[in-house]
Amino acid sequence: MPDRSLGEIAEKMRDIDFAMLSTRAENDAIAARPMSTNRDVAYDGDSYFFTWAGSHMVADITRDARVGLSFQGKAGIFGQRPFFVSVEGDAEIIRDKARFAEHWTKDLDRWFEQGPDTPGIAMIKVHATRIHYWDGEDEGEVLLTAAGAAA
């Protein structure tokens, strides 16, 4: 079971556009929603997602910042092995338009017509604390420090 570095995992995640973001709902149930990375994939342990500030997801994270992300890479095409990543982390709600601009892509205009100035949007930053991956027969884990470095 060879352990991969964060950089090696990030390279394999480069083409994964969607994740399932799981939060703890008000009734203590687990709620999962598909979220796009918007091809903001220079992965260093932090993931960024845009949403509406009034959403249940934002309320869930405000109550309990511990979240999970699930990623699934392409598999089976031309003999590619499946690739799965599970991320445990702490989420933060960002409401700063200057920080929005750092992660904004033109594709987001479809959902937020006024760009980063759209009223009522928020950005979710998920800082990974633990990453588990499965790559065909290989699996491993990376633990991250508060500063984002692999432990």
N, C-alpha and C positions, 0 to 999 in steps of 0.2 A: 504494500500500500504506500506508494511514494507520495509524499506531501508536495504540493505545488506552492509556489510563491504567490503572493497577491498579484504580482505582475503577470504571471502565467494565467491565473484565473481571469484577470481583467482582459487579456488578449482573447480568451475563449468567449467572453461575454460581449465582445465588441459588436457583434451582429444581432444581439438579442434586444428587441425594441420594447417588449412588454414584460411586466412583472405583475404578480399578484401581491398586493399590499394587504397584509392582515393586521387588524387592530382588535382591541378588546372593546366590545360594544357596551352600552350602558347596562344591559342585563347580564353582563359577564360572558356573553356568547362571543365567539370569534367571528368577525366580519371580514370578508376578503373581497377586494375589488381589483379589476385589471387597471393598470396604470402604465402609461407610455413613458419611456426614458427620454423620448424625443431625440434619440441618437446622441444624448449627452453622455457618452460612454467612455470618457477618459477616467476609468474607474480606479479610485484610490481608497475605496471603502465608504465613500459617500454617494448617495443616490438622490436625485432631485426630481420632484413631480409637481405639476401645477394642478390646482383644483379650485373649487369655490370655497371661500372663507366660511360660508354658512353650512357647509356639508356635514353630514353625520361623521364622516371620516375625521374632519378637523376637530369636532367635538370629542370623538373617541380619543384622539391623540392628546388633546388638552387634559383629559382625565387620566390617561395612562400613556406615557410616551414610548413604552416598549412595543415594538412592532416586529413583524416578520415580512420578508420578501421572498418570493419564489420565482426563479427564472428557469426557462427551459429552452435550450438551444435546438438547432435543427438536427434531426437524426434520420438515419436511413437513406439519405440522399447520397448516392454514389459511395455507399459503404461507410458513411460517417457514423461514428459511435455516438450514442446519445450523450448529452451533457446537461446536467441539472445543477442548480445552485440554490441553496437555502441560506438566507441571511437573517441573523438576529441583530436588532439594533435599537437605537434610541432615536425617536423622531422629534423634530423641531418645526414649529410653524413659523414661517417667515412672511412678513407683510411689507417688506422694504422694496420699493420699486427699483432702486439701484441694484439690489441683489437679484431681482427678477431678470434684469437686463443681462446679467452675467451668464444666465442659463437659458435665455430666450432663443427660440428658433422660429423661423417664418411659419413652419407647419402649425404652430400654436395659434396663429391668427384665425384659424378655422373655428376654434372653440372660444377664443377670447379676442373679439373683433377689434378692440382698441389697443391691442398689444399689451405691453406691461402696464399701461395706464388704465386697463379695463377695471372699472369699479368692482369690488367684491371678490377679487382673486387672492389666492394665497399660494405660497410654495412650501412644499413639504421637503425637508432635508432629512434623510435617514442616514445616520452614522452607524456603520456596521461595527458590532462588537465581536461577532463570531460568524464565520462563513464556512459552510459545509458544502462539498461538491461531490458529484458522482460523474464519472467519465467512463462509461462502458464498464469495465471491470475495476477501474481505479476509483478510490474515494479518499478524501482527506478533509482536513479542517485547518482553518487559519483563524487565530485569535488576534484581535486588534486592540491596541491601547487607546486611551482617550484621544491621543494626538493622531491616530490613524495609522500608526506603524504596526507592522505585524509583530506580535509578541513572541 
